[in-house]
Amino acid sequence: MKNSLVPTAYVLLNSDLGSDESIIKEVKEILAEEDVKFEVQGVYGVYDIVLKLGSDDAEKLRAIITNKIRRISKVQSTLTMMVIEEQEDL
């Protein structure tokens, strides 16, 4: 499966108990103001929320994750995975 070499990040979030829906809503509000593509979903398992971000600017993705997503009050922890763009065409 080929992608169009757009910097992409997956962010796994752990939230305070029962706060998943409010965090998802806040993520959507934050990202609506940014020039990024995104998908956000609640999930079962070790993490509570999965966020996929895409932008033409990898540094912008890092800044959004660090300065906005990780600072949402009911987010306990995050795990960020940046896609290795050079391997997308293998």
MOPAC internal coordinates of N, CA, C and O (Angstrom, degrees):
PM7 1SCF
backbone

  N    0.0000 0     0.00 0     0.00 0    0    0    0
  C    1.4394 1     0.00 0     0.00 0    1    0    0
  C    1.5273 1   108.74 1     0.00 0    2    1    0
  O    1.2310 1   120.10 1   -56.01 1    3    2    1
  N    1.3217 1   117.42 1   123.99 1    3    2    1
  C    1.4553 1   121.68 1  -177.83 1    5    3    2
  C    1.5204 1   110.42 1  -100.48 1    6    5    3
  O    1.2310 1   121.35 1   -39.60 1    7    6    5
  N    1.3258 1   115.03 1   140.40 1    7    6    5
  C    1.4547 1   122.35 1   173.22 1    9    7    6
  C    1.5089 1   107.84 1  -111.58 1   10    9    7
  O    1.2310 1   120.61 1   -12.56 1   11   10    9
  N    1.3206 1   116.43 1   167.44 1   11   10    9
  C    1.4603 1   120.55 1  -177.82 1   13   11   10
  C    1.5206 1   110.82 1   -94.65 1   14   13   11
  O    1.2310 1   119.33 1  -121.78 1   15   14   13
  N    1.3059 1   118.88 1    58.22 1   15   14   13
  C    1.4574 1   125.79 1   173.97 1   17   15   14
  C    1.5215 1   115.38 1    30.16 1   18   17   15
  O    1.2310 1   120.72 1  -134.87 1   19   18   17
  N    1.3047 1   116.24 1    45.13 1   19   18   17
  C    1.4575 1   121.83 1   175.17 1   21   19   18
  C    1.5198 1   107.19 1   -97.97 1   22   21   19
  O    1.2310 1   119.95 1   -51.94 1   23   22   21
  N    1.3318 1   117.70 1   128.06 1   23   22   21
  C    1.4643 1   118.18 1   177.01 1   25   23   22
  C    1.5366 1   110.59 1   -51.68 1   26   25   23
  O    1.2310 1   121.22 1   -50.87 1   27   26   25
  N    1.3323 1   115.26 1   129.13 1   27   26   25
  C    1.4604 1   121.88 1  -175.98 1   29   27   26
  C    1.5145 1   109.50 1  -132.30 1   30   29   27
  O    1.2310 1   121.16 1   -37.21 1   31   30   29
  N    1.3253 1   115.39 1   142.79 1   31   30   29
  C    1.4630 1   121.19 1   176.41 1   33   31   30
  C    1.5235 1   108.95 1  -133.93 1   34   33   31
  O    1.2310 1   121.19 1   -37.49 1   35   34   33
  N    1.3192 1   115.33 1   142.51 1   35   34   33
  C    1.4612 1   121.97 1   171.30 1   37   35   34
  C    1.5208 1   106.25 1  -110.19 1   38   37   35
  O    1.2310 1   120.91 1   -48.79 1   39   38   37
  N    1.3158 1   115.87 1   131.21 1   39   38   37
  C    1.4630 1   120.81 1   179.68 1   41   39   38
  C    1.5230 1   107.85 1  -122.48 1   42   41   39
  O    1.2310 1   120.70 1   -58.21 1   43   42   41
  N    1.3317 1   116.26 1   121.79 1   43   42   41
  C    1.4610 1   122.31 1   176.42 1   45   43   42
  C    1.5205 1   106.95 1   -99.28 1   46   45   43
  O    1.2310 1   120.35 1   -49.77 1   47   46   45
  N    1.3310 1   116.93 1   130.23 1   47   46   45
  C    1.4571 1   121.18 1  -175.97 1   49   47   46
  C    1.5226 1   111.30 1  -119.70 1   50   49   47
  O    1.2310 1   120.76 1   -41.60 1   51   50   49
  N    1.3119 1   116.15 1   138.40 1   51   50   49
  C    1.4592 1   123.00 1   168.19 1   53   51   50
  C    1.5201 1   106.82 1  -104.49 1   54   53   51
  O    1.2310 1   121.01 1   -44.52 1   55   54   53
  N    1.3311 1   115.67 1   135.48 1   55   54   53
  C    1.4610 1   120.02 1  -175.83 1   57   55   54
  C    1.5154 1   111.46 1  -122.73 1   58   57   55
  O    1.2310 1   121.59 1   -16.81 1   59   58   57
  N    1.3273 1   114.56 1   163.19 1   59   58   57
  C    1.4549 1   119.56 1   171.74 1   61   59   58
  C    1.5323 1   108.02 1   -61.50 1   62   61   59
  O    1.2310 1   120.59 1   -31.23 1   63   62   61
  N    1.3182 1   116.48 1   148.77 1   63   62   61
  C    1.4631 1   121.79 1  -178.36 1   65   63   62
  C    1.5262 1   111.13 1   -54.31 1   66   65   63
  O    1.2310 1   120.84 1   -53.83 1   67   66   65
  N    1.3252 1   116.01 1   126.17 1   67   66   65
  C    1.4527 1   121.67 1   176.15 1   69   67   66
  C    1.5201 1   115.52 1    80.70 1   70   69   67
  O    1.2310 1   119.90 1  -173.46 1   71   70   69
  N    1.3122 1   117.79 1     6.54 1   71   70   69
  C    1.4695 1   119.64 1  -176.29 1   73   71   70
  C    1.5320 1   113.11 1  -104.42 1   74   73   71
  O    1.2310 1   119.87 1  -174.01 1   75   74   73
  N    1.3177 1   117.85 1     5.99 1   75   74   73
  C    1.4721 1   121.69 1  -175.72 1   77   75   74
  C    1.5320 1   112.08 1   -53.88 1   78   77   75
  O    1.2310 1   120.48 1   129.74 1   79   78   77
  N    1.3280 1   116.68 1   -50.26 1   79   78   77
  C    1.4623 1   119.85 1  -175.26 1   81   79   78
  C    1.5194 1   111.86 1   -63.78 1   82   81   79
  O    1.2310 1   120.08 1   139.69 1   83   82   81
  N    1.3259 1   117.46 1   -40.31 1   83   82   81
  C    1.4686 1   119.29 1  -179.62 1   85   83   82
  C    1.5274 1   110.89 1   -69.11 1   86   85   83
  O    1.2310 1   119.90 1   145.07 1   87   86   85
  N    1.3205 1   117.79 1   -34.93 1   87   86   85
  C    1.4683 1   120.76 1   177.41 1   89   87   86
  C    1.5296 1   110.12 1   -67.65 1   90   89   87
  O    1.2310 1   120.20 1   135.43 1   91   90   89
  N    1.3221 1   117.23 1   -44.57 1   91   90   89
  C    1.4678 1   120.60 1   178.36 1   93   91   90
  C    1.5276 1   109.98 1   -58.43 1   94   93   91
  O    1.2310 1   120.50 1   136.58 1   95   94   93
  N    1.3165 1   116.65 1   -43.42 1   95   94   93
  C    1.4642 1   121.08 1   178.14 1   97   95   94
  C    1.5294 1   110.72 1   -61.18 1   98   97   95
  O    1.2310 1   120.30 1   135.28 1   99   98   97
  N    1.3258 1   117.02 1   -44.72 1   99   98   97
  C    1.4574 1   121.05 1  -179.62 1  101   99   98
  C    1.5258 1   111.54 1   -65.94 1  102  101   99
  O    1.2310 1   120.32 1   139.94 1  103  102  101
  N    1.3343 1   116.99 1   -40.06 1  103  102  101
  C    1.4686 1   120.87 1   176.96 1  105  103  102
  C    1.5269 1   109.66 1   -59.23 1  106  105  103
  O    1.2310 1   120.39 1   134.19 1  107  106  105
  N    1.3290 1   116.86 1   -45.81 1  107  106  105
  C    1.4640 1   120.82 1   179.70 1  109  107  106
  C    1.5235 1   111.45 1   -61.69 1  110  109  107
  O    1.2310 1   120.24 1   139.67 1  111  110  109
  N    1.3352 1   117.15 1   -40.33 1  111  110  109
  C    1.4626 1   120.93 1   179.14 1  113  111  110
  C    1.5282 1   110.81 1   -65.66 1  114  113  111
  O    1.2310 1   120.36 1   136.98 1  115  114  113
  N    1.3207 1   116.91 1   -43.02 1  115  114  113
  C    1.4677 1   121.45 1   179.38 1  117  115  114
  C    1.5285 1   110.49 1   -63.18 1  118  117  115
  O    1.2310 1   120.52 1   132.06 1  119  118  117
  N    1.3237 1   116.61 1   -47.94 1  119  118  117
  C    1.4589 1   120.86 1  -173.99 1  121  119  118
  C    1.5272 1   113.29 1   -76.11 1  122  121  119
  O    1.2310 1   120.01 1   159.74 1  123  122  121
  N    1.3261 1   117.59 1   -20.26 1  123  122  121
  C    1.4647 1   120.69 1   176.43 1  125  123  122
  C    1.5287 1   110.75 1   -63.70 1  126  125  123
  O    1.2310 1   120.62 1   154.55 1  127  126  125
  N    1.3246 1   116.42 1   -25.45 1  127  126  125
  C    1.4683 1   122.06 1  -179.43 1  129  127  126
  C    1.5279 1   112.26 1   -88.59 1  130  129  127
  O    1.2310 1   120.10 1   173.36 1  131  130  129
  N    1.3261 1   117.42 1    -6.64 1  131  130  129
  C    1.4654 1   122.02 1  -177.81 1  133  131  130
  C    1.5231 1   109.94 1  -105.74 1  134  133  131
  O    1.2310 1   120.85 1   -24.14 1  135  134  133
  N    1.3241 1   115.98 1   155.86 1  135  134  133
  C    1.4595 1   121.24 1   177.55 1  137  135  134
  C    1.5306 1   109.19 1   -91.40 1  138  137  135
  O    1.2310 1   121.08 1  -111.87 1  139  138  137
  N    1.3407 1   115.54 1    68.13 1  139  138  137
  C    1.4633 1   121.55 1  -179.95 1  141  139  138
  C    1.5227 1   109.38 1  -137.73 1  142  141  139
  O    1.2310 1   121.47 1   -26.06 1  143  142  141
  N    1.3234 1   114.80 1   153.94 1  143  142  141
  C    1.4608 1   120.26 1   171.19 1  145  143  142
  C    1.5180 1   106.72 1   -91.30 1  146  145  143
  O    1.2310 1   120.34 1   -36.67 1  147  146  145
  N    1.3268 1   116.96 1   143.33 1  147  146  145
  C    1.4598 1   117.74 1   179.54 1  149  147  146
  C    1.5198 1   111.71 1  -154.26 1  150  149  147
  O    1.2310 1   121.95 1   -24.01 1  151  150  149
  N    1.3256 1   113.87 1   155.99 1  151  150  149
  C    1.4619 1   123.77 1   170.06 1  153  151  150
  C    1.5148 1   105.83 1  -134.30 1  154  153  151
  O    1.2310 1   120.02 1   -42.01 1  155  154  153
  N    1.3185 1   117.56 1   137.99 1  155  154  153
  C    1.4625 1   120.91 1   177.87 1  157  155  154
  C    1.5261 1   108.23 1  -137.63 1  158  157  155
  O    1.2310 1   121.04 1   -45.95 1  159  158  157
  N    1.3352 1   115.63 1   134.05 1  159  158  157
  C    1.4663 1   120.28 1  -177.80 1  161  159  158
  C    1.5170 1   110.39 1  -146.16 1  162  161  159
  O    1.2310 1   120.74 1   -35.00 1  163  162  161
  N    1.3170 1   116.19 1   145.00 1  163  162  161
  C    1.4537 1   121.22 1   170.08 1  165  163  162
  C    1.5166 1   108.53 1   -78.91 1  166  165  163
  O    1.2310 1   120.39 1   -35.47 1  167  166  165
  N    1.3337 1   116.86 1   144.53 1  167  166  165
  C    1.4677 1   121.15 1  -177.96 1  169  167  166
  C    1.5231 1   110.20 1  -138.01 1  170  169  167
  O    1.2310 1   121.12 1   -20.10 1  171  170  169
  N    1.3288 1   115.46 1   159.90 1  171  170  169
  C    1.4635 1   122.24 1   172.23 1  173  171  170
  C    1.5124 1   108.09 1   -92.72 1  174  173  171
  O    1.2310 1   120.33 1   -32.35 1  175  174  173
  N    1.3079 1   116.97 1   147.65 1  175  174  173
  C    1.4616 1   120.29 1   176.17 1  177  175  174
  C    1.5112 1   111.21 1   129.47 1  178  177  175
  O    1.2310 1   121.16 1    24.72 1  179  178  177
  N    1.3227 1   115.39 1  -155.28 1  179  178  177
  C    1.4590 1   121.92 1  -176.90 1  181  179  178
  C    1.5286 1   110.80 1   -63.95 1  182  181  179
  O    1.2310 1   120.35 1   142.75 1  183  182  181
  N    1.3306 1   116.94 1   -37.25 1  183  182  181
  C    1.4640 1   121.71 1   178.83 1  185  183  182
  C    1.5151 1   109.52 1  -105.08 1  186  185  183
  O    1.2310 1   120.70 1   -19.48 1  187  186  185
  N    1.3314 1   116.26 1   160.52 1  187  186  185
  C    1.4590 1   121.97 1  -175.92 1  189  187  186
  C    1.5252 1   113.53 1  -101.75 1  190  189  187
  O    1.2310 1   120.69 1   150.20 1  191  190  189
  N    1.3290 1   116.28 1   -29.80 1  191  190  189
  C    1.4640 1   121.60 1  -175.44 1  193  191  190
  C    1.5219 1   108.53 1  -139.90 1  194  193  191
  O    1.2310 1   121.00 1   -39.96 1  195  194  193
  N    1.3497 1   115.69 1   140.04 1  195  194  193
  C    1.4611 1   121.61 1   173.98 1  197  195  194
  C    1.5244 1   107.49 1  -117.24 1  198  197  195
  O    1.2310 1   121.26 1   -49.46 1  199  198  197
  N    1.3265 1   115.19 1   130.54 1  199  198  197
  C    1.4546 1   122.05 1   179.30 1  201  199  198
  C    1.5218 1   108.52 1  -123.00 1  202  201  199
  O    1.2310 1   120.53 1   -51.07 1  203  202  201
  N    1.3297 1   116.60 1   128.93 1  203  202  201
  C    1.4624 1   121.90 1   174.95 1  205  203  202
  C    1.5225 1   107.14 1  -113.30 1  206  205  203
  O    1.2310 1   120.79 1   -54.45 1  207  206  205
  N    1.3237 1   116.10 1   125.55 1  207  206  205
  C    1.4574 1   122.00 1  -179.44 1  209  207  206
  C    1.5148 1   110.44 1  -119.54 1  210  209  207
  O    1.2310 1   120.26 1   -38.05 1  211  210  209
  N    1.3191 1   117.11 1   141.95 1  211  210  209
  C    1.4544 1   121.65 1   174.64 1  213  211  210
  C    1.5153 1   110.15 1  -139.13 1  214  213  211
  O    1.2310 1   120.86 1   -40.45 1  215  214  213
  N    1.3280 1   115.96 1   139.55 1  215  214  213
  C    1.4601 1   121.60 1  -179.95 1  217  215  214
  C    1.5197 1   108.60 1  -156.30 1  218  217  215
  O    1.2310 1   120.64 1   -20.83 1  219  218  217
  N    1.3112 1   116.39 1   159.17 1  219  218  217
  C    1.4646 1   119.99 1   175.15 1  221  219  218
  C    1.5218 1   111.55 1   -73.95 1  222  221  219
  O    1.2310 1   120.60 1   169.85 1  223  222  221
  N    1.3340 1   116.46 1   -10.15 1  223  222  221
  C    1.4658 1   121.89 1  -174.08 1  225  223  222
  C    1.5298 1   110.00 1  -124.56 1  226  225  223
  O    1.2310 1   120.41 1   -73.96 1  227  226  225
  N    1.3383 1   116.82 1   106.04 1  227  226  225
  C    1.4654 1   121.32 1  -178.63 1  229  227  226
  C    1.5301 1   111.40 1   -61.92 1  230  229  227
  O    1.2310 1   120.11 1   144.06 1  231  230  229
  N    1.3054 1   117.39 1   -35.94 1  231  230  229
  C    1.4697 1   120.57 1   179.58 1  233  231  230
  C    1.5312 1   110.77 1   -65.27 1  234  233  231
  O    1.2310 1   120.67 1   144.49 1  235  234  233
  N    1.3093 1   116.32 1   -35.51 1  235  234  233
  C    1.4700 1   120.73 1   177.22 1  237  235  234
  C    1.5301 1   109.67 1   -63.90 1  238  237  235
  O    1.2310 1   120.38 1   138.23 1  239  238  237
  N    1.3361 1   116.87 1   -41.77 1  239  238  237
  C    1.4675 1   120.44 1   177.24 1  241  239  238
  C    1.5258 1   110.49 1   -58.68 1  242  241  239
  O    1.2310 1   120.71 1   132.35 1  243  242  241
  N    1.3238 1   116.25 1   -47.65 1  243  242  241
  C    1.4671 1   120.39 1  -179.99 1  245  243  242
  C    1.5245 1   111.33 1   -59.29 1  246  245  243
  O    1.2310 1   120.66 1   137.46 1  247  246  245
  N    1.3304 1   116.35 1   -42.54 1  247  246  245
  C    1.4621 1   120.78 1  -179.21 1  249  247  246
  C    1.5283 1   111.49 1   -65.34 1  250  249  247
  O    1.2310 1   120.19 1   138.07 1  251  250  249
  N    1.3097 1   117.24 1   -41.93 1  251  250  249
  C    1.4737 1   120.81 1   179.17 1  253  251  250
  C    1.5222 1   110.22 1   -63.44 1  254  253  251
  O    1.2310 1   120.50 1   134.72 1  255  254  253
  N    1.3281 1   116.64 1   -45.28 1  255  254  253
  C    1.4670 1   120.62 1  -179.02 1  257  255  254
  C    1.5236 1   110.34 1   -63.69 1  258  257  255
  O    1.2310 1   120.67 1   132.16 1  259  258  257
  N    1.3202 1   116.32 1   -47.84 1  259  258  257
  C    1.4649 1   120.84 1  -176.10 1  261  259  258
  C    1.5188 1   112.75 1   -71.08 1  262  261  259
  O    1.2310 1   120.32 1   133.52 1  263  262  261
  N    1.3177 1   116.99 1   -46.48 1  263  262  261
  C    1.4633 1   120.83 1  -171.61 1  265  263  262
  C    1.5144 1   115.22 1   -91.56 1  266  265  263
  O    1.2310 1   119.79 1   164.39 1  267  266  265
  N    1.3217 1   118.00 1   -15.61 1  267  266  265
  C    1.4666 1   119.38 1  -176.69 1  269  267  266
  C    1.5286 1   112.55 1  -123.21 1  270  269  267
  O    1.2310 1   119.87 1   122.08 1  271  270  269
  N    1.3307 1   117.85 1   -57.92 1  271  270  269
  C    1.4642 1   120.81 1  -174.82 1  273  271  270
  C    1.5317 1   110.84 1   -65.04 1  274  273  271
  O    1.2310 1   119.95 1   131.70 1  275  274  273
  N    1.3228 1   117.69 1   -48.30 1  275  274  273
  C    1.4662 1   120.96 1  -176.62 1  277  275  274
  C    1.5304 1   112.43 1   -68.14 1  278  277  275
  O    1.2310 1   120.15 1   163.86 1  279  278  277
  N    1.3202 1   117.32 1   -16.14 1  279  278  277
  C    1.4656 1   120.68 1  -178.40 1  281  279  278
  C    1.5236 1   113.88 1   -95.50 1  282  281  279
  O    1.2310 1   120.12 1  -177.24 1  283  282  281
  N    1.3190 1   117.38 1     2.76 1  283  282  281
  C    1.4685 1   119.86 1   175.63 1  285  283  282
  C    1.5261 1   107.33 1   -64.10 1  286  285  283
  O    1.2310 1   120.65 1   -48.66 1  287  286  285
  N    1.3214 1   116.36 1   131.34 1  287  286  285
  C    1.4662 1   120.93 1  -166.96 1  289  287  286
  C    1.5261 1   115.56 1   -59.02 1  290  289  287
  O    1.2310 1   118.75 1   144.17 1  291  290  289
  N    1.3126 1   119.99 1   -35.83 1  291  290  289
  C    1.4633 1   120.68 1  -175.37 1  293  291  290
  C    1.5242 1   113.69 1   -97.02 1  294  293  291
  O    1.2310 1   120.55 1  -169.93 1  295  294  293
  N    1.3354 1   116.56 1    10.07 1  295  294  293
  C    1.4640 1   121.13 1   174.59 1  297  295  294
  C    1.5224 1   107.68 1   -84.38 1  298  297  295
  O    1.2310 1   120.46 1   -61.18 1  299  298  297
  N    1.3337 1   116.73 1   118.82 1  299  298  297
  C    1.4650 1   121.34 1  -179.86 1  301  299  298
  C    1.5157 1   111.93 1   -79.17 1  302  301  299
  O    1.2310 1   120.43 1   136.19 1  303  302  301
  N    1.3447 1   116.78 1   -43.81 1  303  302  301
  C    1.4577 1   120.85 1  -178.92 1  305  303  302
  C    1.5190 1   109.46 1  -158.18 1  306  305  303
  O    1.2310 1   121.60 1   -17.35 1  307  306  305
  N    1.3382 1   114.55 1   162.65 1  307  306  305
  C    1.4620 1   120.63 1   177.26 1  309  307  306
  C    1.5225 1   109.65 1  -136.58 1  310  309  307
  O    1.2310 1   121.48 1   -23.23 1  311  310  309
  N    1.3133 1   114.77 1   156.77 1  311  310  309
  C    1.4583 1   122.34 1   171.21 1  313  311  310
  C    1.5225 1   105.69 1  -131.84 1  314  313  311
  O    1.2310 1   120.30 1   -61.11 1  315  314  313
  N    1.3267 1   117.03 1   118.89 1  315  314  313
  C    1.4575 1   121.59 1  -177.40 1  317  315  314
  C    1.5207 1   109.96 1  -107.34 1  318  317  315
  O    1.2310 1   121.36 1   -46.21 1  319  318  317
  N    1.3255 1   115.01 1   133.79 1  319  318  317
  C    1.4679 1   121.44 1   177.15 1  321  319  318
  C    1.5163 1   108.04 1  -125.73 1  322  321  319
  O    1.2310 1   120.95 1   -64.90 1  323  322  321
  N    1.3378 1   115.79 1   115.10 1  323  322  321
  C    1.4651 1   121.11 1   177.20 1  325  323  322
  C    1.5289 1   107.78 1   -90.25 1  326  325  323
  O    1.2310 1   120.43 1   -47.15 1  327  326  325
  N    1.3137 1   116.78 1   132.85 1  327  326  325
  C    1.4569 1   121.77 1   178.99 1  329  327  326
  C    1.5269 1   109.33 1   -70.10 1  330  329  327
  O    1.2310 1   120.20 1   -42.48 1  331  330  329
  N    1.3276 1   117.23 1   137.52 1  331  330  329
  C    1.4686 1   122.69 1   176.64 1  333  331  330
  C    1.5150 1   107.44 1   -82.24 1  334  333  331
  O    1.2310 1   120.93 1   -80.13 1  335  334  333
  N    1.3239 1   115.83 1    99.87 1  335  334  333
  C    1.4589 1   121.01 1  -173.68 1  337  335  334
  C    1.5242 1   113.22 1   -59.85 1  338  337  335
  O    1.2310 1   120.21 1   144.84 1  339  338  337
  N    1.3373 1   117.20 1   -35.16 1  339  338  337
  C    1.4556 1   120.82 1  -177.08 1  341  339  338
  C    1.5275 1   112.59 1   -64.56 1  342  341  339
  O    1.2310 1   119.54 1   160.45 1  343  342  341
  N    1.3228 1   118.47 1   -19.55 1  343  342  341
  C    1.4602 1   121.44 1  -178.04 1  345  343  342
  C    1.5203 1   113.39 1   -95.20 1  346  345  343
  O    1.2310 1   119.82 1   177.25 1  347  346  345
  N    1.3116 1   117.94 1    -2.75 1  347  346  345
  C    1.4581 1   120.16 1  -175.99 1  349  347  346
  C    1.5189 1   114.11 1   -65.42 1  350  349  347
  O    1.2310 1   120.00 1   154.17 1  351  350  349
  N    1.3253 1   117.60 1   -25.83 1  351  350  349
  C    1.4638 1   120.28 1  -177.99 1  353  351  350
  C    1.5221 1   113.74 1   -98.61 1  354  353  351
  O    1.2310 1   119.87 1  -173.01 1  355  354  353
  N    1.3374 1   117.85 1     6.99 1  355  354  353
  C    1.4722 1   120.65 1  -179.81 1  357  355  354
  C    1.5083 1   111.17 1   -69.44 1  358  357  355
  O    1.2310 1   120.10 1   180.00 1  359  358  357

